[in-house]
Amino acid sequence: MRIIAISNNKGGVGKTTSTVNIAAALQIKGQKVCVIDLDHQAQATYHLGYNPKQIKKSIFHVLKGELPYDEILIDRNDMHLLPASQELKDVEFLPIPAKEFLLRDALEEMNLYDFILIDCPPSLGILTMNAMAYSMEILVPLQVQFLPFHGMYNLFEAVQVVKRRLNKKIDVTGIIGTMYNAKRAINREVIEETENRLPGKLFETMIRENVALQEAPSWGKTIFEYKPGSIGAEDYMKLTEEILERD
């Protein structure tokens, strides 16, 4: 079972889009997949067609120890989801020791999947620490612009701290270039700089700018359900094939 956190401490870089569509592509490839929405904004939950305001049992209740994970599990056409709610923001204030391990401990018995993908919040707070303490891999969506590139190093530093203190098995196994336009010089320069500074981390497949990827969440659909013939679907399928090859 590969447990992968999709993380970047900057918002708007394609983190949720990548989580949902990689999960969908893996399912198409015959993999058994569970998505964990660990962001209090619940964007992965929205993206998959569920309104968090109508969800009474979420991953928050699992982290608190009030419910087992299988009681909140949503079966979405054989892709499973542990949904989020706005209450997740209150995890920071729970009077519980060792809060970094709440997710790991709650999901200790979860072993029915080929892949677990965790959509992390755009911060390096306690929820992201929980994802990193539980995961074996981190994939980092990188909007191929100057500022997101330099901001990514905060995440790499946090991973090294987690590796020393919480989870020796964790590592950044891939960087996903998102919102790519080959005509833009800055996009090409950031790709070149990433390859130079972090050799072997950047996936060959770039996620190109595509309107369909922006539209799909409003319909509660993955890109493969919304527009399977789009370049967004093509890119995420190729990226997923690379992820499978890196096993």
Buried (B, 14 or more C-beta within 10 A) or exposed (E): EBBBBBBBBBEEBBBBBBBBBBBBBBBBBEBBBBBBBBBBBBBBBBBBBBEBEEBEBBBBBBBBEEBBBEEBBBEBEEBBBBBBBEBBBEBEEBEEEEBBBBBBEBBEEBEEBBBBBBBBBBBBBBBBBBBBBBBBBBBBBBBBBEEBBEBBEEBEEBBEEBBEEBBEEBBBBBBBBBBBEEEBEEBBBBBEBBEEEBEEBBBEBBBBBBEBBEBBBEEBBBBBBBBBEBBBBBBBBBBBEEBBEEE
